[in-house]
Amino acid sequence: MKLMKTEDAVGQMLCHDITEIVPGVKKGPVFRKGHIITKEDVPVLLRVGKDHVYIWEVNESMMHENDAAMVLYRISAGDQDTITHSDDIKEGKIEAKAMIDGLLKIDRKRLYTVNSFGQMMIASIHGDFPVKKGDKIAGMRIIPLIIEKEKMEAVEEAVKGAPIFRILPFRKKKVGIVTTGNEVYAHRIEDKFTPVVIAKLQAFGAEIIGHEVCSDDSDMEVAAIQKLLDAGADFICCTGGMSVDPDDRTPAAIGFAADEVITYGAPVLPGAMFMLAYKNRDGKRIPIVGLPGCVMYAKRTVFDLVLPRLMADDPVTKAEMDALGEGGLCLGCNPCTFPNCGFGK
């Protein structure tokens, strides 16, 4: 490209969008890349502060910002049918959008690699959170108007193998619920926990296939979990008995019924007494969770951070649970803006 005085550029082709900003009114291009400058355009260009403009010159070793933005999109999304891009590229920027409801997964190492190359950037929302069809998940562009083709080829090579972004669809899971507590079992109090859990599960399309109520007897709890597994449950939620009192025996029951305990305890408030385990059955890893009492009364807890991943069959590791400490404190804001806040991030 070549820099020319605006008055001398009549008849030349712009190699970038020209943006006009009117505070509080608009921000957008007055001329698009590829526009042929006319005599009438000169006052407009001068009005938006363009005493000089960049004119397109063919150079086989360089790539225009719009073409480079498409390279970044290919790196980001590949050819998945769960992600699409904005209809047009504005000022060298392209956006990636979700095509389905699901869980956004980000290859953070690849994202860091791209952004560390310099002269290019990809910015996204946080991963491991749910997105809906049509949601914007990322924006990308190169910084200069043109960039070396060799550099774009190098970044493609550096992150080849898998796209940076994926969206895992939520599965229609069959969920069994085990409610524990002598006071509920004996009908001394109303079970107000289960309706809260059901509402959260159904928000992700779950089907509740059974609800077992147990006393504070770990053998009875194990039998209830087993009964729900035999009925075809591929997700078990246990409520009650998750504290450290002598008669709180749900963690022991979960540990006995499961094949692998991921964690008992989480660096999250509310939700420190959360438990996650898995049962291996018929080639599937079936999550079994122990939900602390805070899930019943707090608007957002550790369950809201983990549930989307479990509903998308995204295995949760001990290391990932441990990493929730930074951002694991819910401030209980009123009104609540979750997930558009710092909780879990």
SEKOLMAR-334010 format. One record per atom (N, C-alpha, C): residue in one letter; x, y negated, z. Coordinates in steps of 0.05 Angstrom, whole numbers, plus 32768, in hexadecimal, padded with zeros to 4 digits. Atoms other than C-alpha are relative to their C-alpha. Example, Ala and Ser with C-alpha at 12.3 -4.5 7.8 and 13.67 -1.06 7.14 Angstrom:
BEGIN
A801280188000
A80F6805A809C
A80127FE88000
S7FF080187FFF
S81118015808F
S7FF17FEA800E
//
This chain:
BEGIN
M801180188000
M800080008000
M80127FE78000
K7FF180198003
K80157FB87FF6
K7FF07FEA800E
L800C80177FF3
L80077F7A8020
L80007FE87FED
M800280178012
M7FED7F3F7FF8
M7FF17FE9800E
K801080177FF7
K7FD37EF98006
K7FE480047FF5
T801C7FFB8007
T7F877EFC8004
T7FF97FF27FE6
E800780108019
E7F827EC57FCF
E800C800D7FE7
D7FF37FF48017
D7FB07EEE7FA2
D7FF7801C7FFA
A80077FE48001
A7F8C7F307FAB
A7FE780057FEF
V80187FFC8011
V7F517F257F7C
V800680157FEB
G7FFD7FEA8013
G7F477F637F51
G800F8018800B
Q7FF17FEA7FF4
Q7F6F7F8F7F80
Q7FED80118011
M80107FED7FF0
M7F547FCC7FA7
M80098001801D
L7FFA7FFE7FE4
L7F507FCA7FF2
L8006801D8008
C7FF97FE57FF7
C7F7180068014
C7FF78005801C
H800B7FFB7FE5
H7F4C7FFE8056
H7FE67FF08003
D8018800F7FFA
D7F0A7FE78073
D80087FE5800D
I7FFD801B7FF3
I7F057F9D8087
I7FE97FFD8013
T801480017FEB
T7EE17F9680C9
T7FFA7FE38009
E800980197FF5
E7EB97F5B80E2
E7FF48005801C
I800A7FFD7FE5
I7EAB7F54812D
I7FF27FE58008
V800F80177FF5
V7E757F258147
V7FF88009801C
P80057FF77FE5
P7E757F2C8193
P7FE280018007
G801C7FFD7FF7
G7E337F4781AD
G7FED80047FE9
V80127FFD8017
V7E177F4D8166
V800780187FEF
K7FF97FEA8012
K7E3E7F7D813A
K801D80047FFF
K7FE57FFA8008
K7E7E7F9F8129
K7FFE80147FEA
G80027FEE8016
G7E857FBE80E5
G800E7FF67FE8
P7FF180088017
P7EA57FBC80A1
P7FF07FED7FEE
V800C80128014
V7E967F828072
V800980097FE4
F7FF77FF48019
F7EBF7FA5803B
F800B801C8006
R7FF77FE57FFD
R7ECE7FEF8033
R801A80057FF1
K7FE97FF6800F
K7F0D8012801E
K7FF780067FE3
G80067FFB801C
G7F0F80147FD2
G7FF27FE87FF3
H800E8017800B
H7EEB7FD17FC9
H80137FF07FEF
I7FF180118011
I7F047FA77F90
I7FFA7FE38007
I8003801C7FF6
I7F107F607FA9
I7FF87FED7FE9
T800980148013
T7EEA7F2A7F84
T80077FE4800B
K7FFB801C7FF8
K7EF37EDE7F86
K7FED7FF88016
E801480077FEB
E7EB37ED97FB0
E8007800D801B
D7FF97FF27FE7
D7ED17F097FE3
D80157FF18011
V7FE9800D7FF3
V7F0C7EDC7FF4
V7FF77FF08018
P8009800F7FE8
P7EE67EAB8022
P7FF780128017
V80097FEE7FEB
V7EC77EE68047
V8018800D800E
L7FE87FF57FF4
L7F0B7F068052
L800E7FEC8012
L7FF380157FF0
L7F287EC5806B
L7FF07FFB801A
R801180057FE9
R7EEC7EBC809A
R800580158016
V7FFB7FEB7FEC
V7EFB7EFF80BC
V801D80028007
G7FE480007FF7
G7F447EED80C5
G8014800E7FEF
K7FEE7FF18012
K7F627F108089
K800E7FED7FEC
D7FF080118013
D7F957EE0806C
D801080127FED
H7FF27FED8011
H7FB87F1E8050
H7FF0801A8001
V800E7FE68001
V7F9B7F61803B
V801480157FF5
Y7FF07FEA800B
Y7FB97FA5802C
Y7FF2800B7FE7
I800A7FF7801A
I7FB17FBB7FE4
I800B801C7FFB
W7FF97FE48004
W7FB280047FD0
W801480037FE9
E7FED7FF88014
E7FEE801D7FAA
E8004801E8001
V7FFD7FE38000
V7FF580667F95
V801B8007800A
N7FE67FF67FF4
N802A80897FBF
N7FFB801D8008
E80057FE47FFC
E802B80D57FBC
E800A800B801B
S7FF57FF77FE6
S805180DA7FFE
S7FF07FF78018
M800F800B7FEA
M801E80B48027
M7FE280097FFE
M801D7FF87FFE
M7FD680C3803D
M7FF17FE9800C
H801180167FF6
H7F9F80908047
H7FF38008801B
E800B7FFB7FE6
E7F808089808C
E7FE680127FFF
N80187FF08002
N7F3D80A78076
N8006801E7FFB
D7FF87FE48006
D7F5E80E58058
D800E800D8018
A7FF27FF57FE9
A7F8A80ED8095
A7FEC80068017
A80157FFB7FEC
A7F4C80E880C2
A7FF3801B7FFB
M800D7FE68006
M7F2E8124809D
M801380178007
V7FED7FEB7FF7
V7F6E814B80AB
V7FFD8004801E
L80047FFE7FE3
L7F64813C80F5
L7FE6800F8007
Y80197FF27FFC
Y7F1D815480F0
Y8003801E7FFB
R7FFC7FE48006
R7F32819580D0
R8010800E8017
I7FF17FF67FE9
I7F64819E8109
I7FEE80048018
S801180007FE9
S7F2E8190813B
S7FEA80167FFF
A80187FEF8001
A7EF481BA8121
A800280177FEC
G7FFF7FEB8014
G7F0B81E680E8
G7FE780017FEF
D80187FFD8011
D7ED1820380C0
D7FE9800C8010
Q80157FF57FEF
Q7EA4821480FB
Q7FE57FF47FF8
D801B800B8006
D7E59820D80F1
D7FF37FF5801A
T800A800B7FE7
T7E5181F58139
T80087FE38004
I7FF6801C7FFF
I7E7481B2812D
I7FFF7FF47FE4
T8000800E801A
T7E6B817F80F6
T800D7FE48005
H7FF4801B7FFD
H7E86813980E8
H7FEC7FEB7FF7
S801180178007
S7E6780F480DF
S7FFE7FFE7FE1
D80058001801D
D7E4A80E6809A
D80157FF07FF1
D7FEC8010800F
D7E7E80B28088
D80177FFA8013
I7FE880087FF1
I7EC3809C809E
I80007FE28001
K8000801C7FFD
K7EC3805680B9
K801A7FF6800B
E7FE7800C7FF8
E7F04802F80BD
E801480168008
G7FED7FEB7FFB
G7F2B807080BB
G7FFA80128018
K80077FF07FE9
K7F05808F80F5
K7FEA80147FF9
I80157FEC8005
I7EDC80CF80F3
I7FF9800D801B
E80097FF57FE7
E7EB280EE812A
E7FF6801C7FFC
A80097FE48000
A7EA38137813B
A7FE780018012
K80197FFD7FF2
K7E5D814A8151
K7FF8801D8004
A80097FE47FFB
A7E3D8188816F
A7FE980067FEE
M80167FF78010
M7E1081B08142
M7FEC8012800F
I80107FEE7FEF
I7DF481DC817A
I80027FF7801D
D7FFD80037FE3
D7DE681D981C4
D801480168009
G7FED7FEC7FF6
G7E1F81FB81E9
G80147FF48012
L7FEA80087FEE
L7E5E81F68212
L80187FF77FEF
L7FE9800A800E
L7E9681CB81F7
L801A800B800C
K7FE57FF77FF8
K7EDB81EC81FA
K80157FF17FF1
I7FEB8010800C
I7F1A81C581ED
I801B800E8005
D7FE57FF67FFD
D7F5F81E181DF
D80127FE88007
R7FF380197FF6
R7F8281AC820A
R801D7FFF7FF7
K7FE480008009
K7FC881C181F5
K80027FF67FE3
R80008009801C
R7FB881B781AB
R7FF87FE27FFF
L8008801C8000
L7F95817581BA
L80177FEE8008
Y7FE9800F7FF8
Y7FD2815C81DF
Y80157FFF7FEA
T7FEC7FFF8016
T7FFF817281A6
T7FFA7FEC7FEB
V800780138015
V7FD981498173
V80057FE3800A
N7FFE801B7FF6
N7FD7810B819F
N801D7FF88005
S7FE380067FFB
S8022811181AE
S80107FFB7FE7
F7FF280048019
F8034810D8164
F80057FE37FFA
G7FFE801D8007
G802A80C28162
G7FF27FFA7FE6
Q800D800A8018
Q80058099812E
Q7FE5800E7FFA
M801A7FF28004
M7FC680C48137
M7FF48005801C
M800D7FFB7FE6
M7F9380D1816E
M7FE6800F7FFC
I801A7FF37FFD
I7F5980FD8182
I7FF77FFC801D
A800C80047FE6
A7F2D80E981BC
A7FE6800F8002
S80187FEF7FFD
S7EF7811681D8
S7FF27FFC801B
I800D7FFD7FE6
I7EC58120820F
I800E8017800F
H7FF47FEA7FF0
H7ED781518247
H7FF6801B7FF6
G80077FE48007
G7ED8819B8237
G7FF3800E8018
D800D7FEF7FEB
D7EB481D2825F
D7FE77FF4800A
F8019800B7FF9
F7E7581A98261
F7FEC80057FE9
P80137FFB8016
P7E3481B4823A
P7FFC7FE87FEE
V800780158013
V7E24818D81FB
V7FE780097FF2
K80187FFA8010
K7DE5818881D2
K80047FFA7FE3
K7FFE8005801C
K7DDB81898188
K7FFE7FE37FFA
G7FFF801D8007
G7DED8145816B
G80127FF08011
D7FEE800F7FEE
D7E1A813181A5
D801B7FFB7FF3
K7FE480068009
K7E5B810E8193
K8013800D8013
I7FEC7FF37FEF
I7E95813781AD
I801C7FF67FFE
A7FE5800B8004
A7ED281158190
A80017FEC7FEA
G7FFA80138015
G7EED80DD8166
G801D80017FFA
M7FE47FFD8007
M7F2E80DC813F
M80077FED7FE9
R7FF780128016
R7F5780AF8112
R801F80008001
I7FE480077FFF
I7F9E809E80FF
I80027FE38007
I7FFD801B7FF7
I7FBA805D8119
I80067FEC7FE9
P7FFB80128017
P7FD9803D80DA
P7FEC80047FEA
L80127FFD8017
L7FB580338098
L800880187FEF
I7FF67FE9800F
I7FE080688077
I8014800F8011
I7FED7FF07FF1
I800B80A08091
I800D80147FEE
E7FF27FED8011
E803E80D08075
E7FF1801B7FFE
K800C7FE58003
K801F810F8058
K80108015800F
E7FEF7FED7FF3
E805A81348074
E7FF98002801E
K800680007FE3
K8046811F80BB
K7FE5800E8005
M801A7FF37FFD
M7FFE813680B1
M8003801E7FFC
E7FFB7FE38005
E801781798096
E800E800C8019
A7FF17FF67FE8
A8045817F80D3
A7FED80048018
V80137FFD7FE9
V800C81748105
V7FED80187FFB
E80107FE98006
E7FE181A780E1
E800E801A8006
E7FF07FE87FFA
E801981DA80E6
E80038004801E
A7FFA7FFE7FE3
A802581CA812F
A7FE8800C8010
V80187FF87FF1
V7FDD81DA8144
V7FF080157FF1
K800F7FEC8010
K7FC9820F8111
K7FF980188011
G80087FE77FF2
G7FA6824E8127
G7FE57FFF800B
A801B80027FF4
A7F6782348148
A7FF97FE38001
P8008801C7FFE
P7F3E81F48149
P80037FF6801D
I7FFE800C7FE5
I7F4581C48184
I7FE68003800F
F801A80007FF3
F7EFA81C38192
F7FF080187FF7
R80137FEB8006
R7EC881FC8196
R7FE77FFB8011
I801880017FF1
I7E8081FF81AD
I7FF5801D8003
L800A7FE57FFB
L7E6A824081CE
L7FE27FFE8005
P801D80017FFC
P7E1F824C81C9
P7FF8800C801B
F800A7FF47FE7
F7DF982598209
F7FF1801A7FF9
R800D7FE68004
R7DE182A18210
R7FE680018010
K801A7FFD7FF2
K7D9A82B38223
K800480178014
K7FF87FEC7FEC
K7DAF82D78263
K7FE780098010
K80147FF47FEE
K7D848305828D
K800C7FFE801C
V7FF580067FE6
V7D8E82ED82D4
V7FF0800D8016
G800C7FF67FE8
G7D80830F8316
G80087FEF8018
I7FFA80117FE9
I7D7B82E88357
I7FFC8011801A
V80027FF37FE6
V7D898304839D
V80007FEA8015
T800280137FEA
T7D7182DA83D7
T8004800E801B
T7FF97FF37FE7
T7D8E82EB841B
T7FF97FEE8018
G8005800F7FE7
G7D7982D68461
G7FE9800C8010
N80167FF47FF0
N7D5182F5849A
N7FE87FEE8001
E801680137FFD
E7D2782B6849F
E7FEE80007FE7
V80107FFF8019
V7D1182BB8456
V7FF4801C7FFD
Y80097FE58002
Y7D0B83078457
Y7FE880058012
A80167FFD7FEE
A7CDD83038493
A7FEA7FEC7FFC
H801480158007
H7CB582CA8474
H7FFC7FEB8016
R800280157FEC
R7CC5829C84AD
R80037FE47FF4
I7FFE8019800F
I7CD88265847B
I7FFB80057FE3
E80047FFE801D
E7CC982578432
E801B80007FF2
D7FE87FFF8010
D7CFE826883FF
D80007FE87FED
K7FFE80188012
K7D0F822383E1
K801980007FEF
F7FE67FFE800F
F7D52823983C5
F7FFB800B7FE4
T80047FF2801A
T7D3A8267838D
T7FF57FEE7FEA
P800A80128015
P7D1082338368
P80157FED7FF4
V7FEB8012800A
V7D4C82058363
V8013800F7FED
V7FEE7FF08011
V7D78823C8347
V7FF280077FE6
I800E7FF98019
I7D4382528315
I7FFF7FE87FED
A800280178011
A7D3B820B82FB
A801B7FFB7FF2
K7FE68004800C
K7D86820582F0
K800680157FEA
L7FFB7FEA8013
L7D89824882CD
L7FEF7FFD7FE7
Q801280038017
Q7D4D823B82A0
Q80077FE97FEF
A7FF680168011
A7D6C81FA8289
A801380097FEB
F7FEE7FF48014
F7D9D82278264
F7FF380187FF2
G800E7FEB800F
G7D6882568249
G8001801C800D
A7FFF7FE57FF3
A7D71828E827D
A7FE4800B8004
E80197FF17FFA
E7D3C82C38288
E8004800D801C
I7FFF7FF57FE5
I7D3082D582D1
I7FF2801B7FFF
I800C7FE58002
I7D25832182D2
I7FFB800D801B
G80057FF47FE6
G7D23832E831D
G80097FEE8016
H7FF9800F7FE8
H7D25830F8362
H7FFD80128018
E7FFF7FEE7FE8
E7D398338839F
E80057FEF8019
V7FFD800E7FE7
V7D31831E83E6
V800A80148015
C7FF27FEE7FEE
C7D5F833D841B
C80027FF4801C
S7FF8800A7FE6
S7D6C83388465
S801E7FFC8001
D7FE380047FFD
D7DB183298480
D800D801B8003
D7FF57FE58000
D7DC683708470
D801080047FE6
S7FEF7FFF8018
S7E0183788440
S7FF980187FEF
D80077FE98010
D7DEC83BE842B
D7FE77FFB7FF0
M80198007800E
M7DA783A48419
M80067FED7FE9
E7FF880128016
E7DC7836C83F0
E800E800F7FE9
V7FF37FF18015
V7DF4839C83CB
V7FEC80107FF0
A80157FF0800E
A7DB883C883BB
A7FEF7FEE7FEE
A801080128010
A7D92838B83A2
A800F7FF87FE7
I7FEF80078018
I7DCC83768374
I800080187FED
Q80007FE98011
Q7DD083BD835A
Q7FE680047FF2
K801B7FFD800C
K7D8583C0834D
K7FFD7FED7FE9
L800280148016
L7D8983808323
L801280077FE9
L7FEE7FF78016
L7DC5839A82FC
L7FF380177FF1
D800D7FE9800D
D7D9F83DB82EE
D7FE97FF67FEF
A8017800B800F
A7D6483B082D5
A80097FF17FE7
G7FF6800D8018
G7D92839182A1
G800A7FE48003
A7FF6801B7FFC
A7DA8835182C1
A801D7FFD7FF7
D7FE580068008
D7DE6833282A2
D800B7FE7800E
F7FF780167FEF
F7DED82FC82D7
F7FF08003801A
I800D7FFD7FE6
I7DDF83018322
I80077FE78011
C7FFD80167FEE
C7DD482C58350
C7FF78008801C
C80067FF97FE4
C7DD782D0839B
C7FFE7FE68011
T800380177FEF
T7DBD829C83CC
T7FFD8008801D
G80037FFA7FE4
G7DC082998417
G80188011800A
G7FEB7FF07FF3
G7DF382B68447
G801C7FFB7FF5
M7FE68006800C
M7E2E82928427
M80127FF08012
S7FF0800F7FED
S7E49826F8465
S80148012800E
V7FEC7FF07FF2
V7E7D82888497
V7FF5800B801A
D800C7FF57FE8
D7E4C829B84CE
D8001801E8000
P7FFE7FE27FFF
P7E5082E484E6
P7FEA800E7FF0
D80167FF2800F
D7E0C82F484C6
D7FFE7FF77FE3
D7FFF8007801C
D7E1E82D58483
D801180147FF1
R7FF37FE8800B
R7E2F8314845D
R7FFF80027FE1
T80027FFF801E
T7E2283028414
T801B80037FF2
P7FE67FFC800E
P7E6C82FA8401
P800A801D8001
A7FF87FE47FFE
A7E7A8340841A
A7FF080127FED
A80117FF08012
A7E3F835C83F3
A80087FFC7FE3
I7FF78006801C
I7E55833983B3
I801A800E7FFA
G7FE67FF38004
G7E9C835283BD
G7FFD801E7FFC
F80047FE38002
F7E83839983C5
F7FF380087FE6
A800F7FFA8019
A7E5483978389
A80107FFA7FE7
A7FF180088018
A7E868376835A
A801980107FFC
D7FE77FF38007
D7EC483908338
D80187FED8003
E7FEA80147FFF
E7EEC834F833A
E7FF57FE6800D
V800780197FF4
V7EE683148369
V80137FEA7FF6
I7FF08016800A
I7EFE82D38349
I80077FED8017
T7FFB80127FEA
T7EF682A68385
T7FEA80018014
Y801480067FEB
Y7ED3829D83C7
Y800A7FE6800C
G7FF7801B7FF9
G7ED9825383D3
G80097FF17FE7
A7FF980118017
A7EE2821983A3
A80077FE4800A
P7FF9801B7FF7
P7F0481D583A9
P7FEC7FEB7FF5
V80158012800A
V7EC281B2839A
V7FED7FFA8017
L801480097FED
L7E93818A83C5
L7FEA7FF07FF1
P800A7FE97FF1
P7E5A819A83C7
P8006801B7FF1
G7FFD7FE6800C
G7E6881E483BD
G801880108009
A7FE77FF47FF7
A7EA581F983E5
A7FFD801E8004
M80047FE47FF9
M7E86823D83F8
M7FF780117FE8
F80087FF28018
F7E78825283B0
F801180197FFC
M7FF27FE78006
M7E8A8299839B
M7FFA80097FE3
L80047FF5801C
L7E9582B68355
L800E801B7FFE
A7FF57FE58005
A7EA082FF8344
A7FF4800B7FE6
Y80097FF38018
Y7E97832C8308
Y7FFC801E8004
K80057FE48000
K7E79837182FF
K8004800A7FE3
N7FFC7FF5801B
N7E92839A82C3
N7FEC80167FFB
R80157FEC8005
R7E5983C182A5
R7FF980007FE2
D80077FFC801C
D7E4B83DC825F
D800F7FED7FEE
G7FEF80108010
G7E8583B58242
G7FFC7FE28004
K8005801C7FFB
K7E6D8373825F
K800B7FF8801C
R7FF9800B7FE6
R7E8783478298
R7FE87FF0800A
I8018800D7FF6
I7E4A833582C1
I80077FEF8018
P7FF980117FE9
P7E5382F882EE
P7FEC80048017
I801080007FE8
I7E3A82FC8335
I80097FE88011
V7FF880187FF1
V7E3982BA835A
V7FF27FFF801B
G800B80067FE6
G7E2E82A983A3
G7FFD7FE28002
L8006801D8000
L7E0D826483A8
L7FFD7FF6801C
P8003800B7FE5
P7E18823B83E7
P7FE77FEF8002
G8019800E7FFB
G7DDE82168407
G7FFE7FE57FF3
C8001801B800C
C7DF181D383E8
C7FF280007FE5
V800D7FFF801A
V7DD781EB83A5
V7FE27FFB8003
M801D80037FFC
M7D9181E983C3
M7FF97FE28003
Y8009801B7FFA
Y7D9381A083D9
Y80107FEA7FF2
A7FEF8015800E
A7DCC817B83B4
A7FFA80007FE3
K80078001801D
K7DBC8163836E
K8015800D7FEF
R7FEB7FF48010
R7E0081788352
R8014800D8013
T7FED7FF17FEF
T7E3081AC836E
T801280107FED
V7FEE7FEE800F
V7E6581DE8358
V7FF080117FEC
F80107FEF8012
F7E2C82078339
F7FFC7FF37FE5
D8004800E8019
D7E2181D18305
D80197FFF7FEF
L7FE67FFF800F
L7E6B81D482F2
L8005801B7FF4
V7FFA7FE58009
V7E6E821F82EB
V7FEA800D7FEF
L80177FF4800E
L7E28823182D1
L80027FFF7FE2
P7FFF8001801E
P7E3182178289
P801480147FF5
R7FEC7FED800A
R7E6F82428281
R7FF6801D8002
L800A7FE57FFD
L7E4E8280829C
L7FEA80067FEC
M80167FFC8013
M7E128276826E
M800A80027FE3
A7FF47FFE801B
A7E4182718232
A801480187FFE
D7FEE7FE97FFF
D7E6782B18245
D801D7FF67FFE
D7FE5800B8000
D7EA682878251
D800C8008801B
P7FF57FF77FE6
P7ECF82AC8287
P800D7FEA800F
V7FF480147FEE
V7EE3828282C2
V8016800D8011
T7FE97FF47FF1
T7F27828F82E2
T80047FF3801B
K7FF9800C7FE6
K7F4282838327
K800F7FE67FFD
A7FF080188004
A7F738250830D
A7FED7FE87FF8
E801280158008
E7F3A822982ED
E7FEF7FF68017
M800F80087FE8
M7F128229832D
M80127FEF8012
D7FEE800F7FEF
D7F4F82118354
D80057FE47FF5
A7FFA801A800D
A7F5981D88322
A7FE97FEC8003
L801780127FFD
L7F1481BB8332
L80047FEC8017
G7FFD80127FE9
G7F308198836F
G80017FE37FF8
E7FFF801C800A
E7F4181588349
E7FE67FFB7FF0
G801B8004800D
G7EFC813E8337
G7FEB8011800D
G80137FEE7FF4
G7EDB81718364
G7FEF7FF48016
L800F800D7FEB
L7EBD813E8393
L7FE97FF07FF2
C8017800F800A
C7E7681298380
C7FFA7FE98013
L800580177FF0
L7E6780E38398
L7FE27FFB8006
G801D80037FFA
G7E1C80ED8399
G7FF47FE67FF7
C8009801A800A
C7E0F80B0836F
C7FE27FFF7FFC
N801C80048004
N7DC98094836B
N7FFC7FE77FEE
P80087FE7800C
P7DB480988334
P801780117FF8
C7FEC7FEC8009
C7DDA80D78321
C80047FFD7FE2
T7FFB8002801D
T7DFC80D182DD
T800E80197FF6
F7FF27FE78009
F7E1A811882DA
F7FF3800A7FE6
P7FE37FFC7FFF
P7E3A812F82AE
P80117FE87FF7
N7FF180188009
N7E4D80E88299
N800C7FF28019
C7FF3800A7FE8
C7E7780DF82D8
C8019800F8004
G7FE67FF37FFC
G7EB780F782F7
G7FFE801B800D
F80037FE77FF2
F7E9A8134831A
F800880187FEE
G7FF77FE9800E
G7EBE81738303
G80147FFA7FEA
K7FEE80088016
K7EEE814D82D6
K801B7FF8800B
//
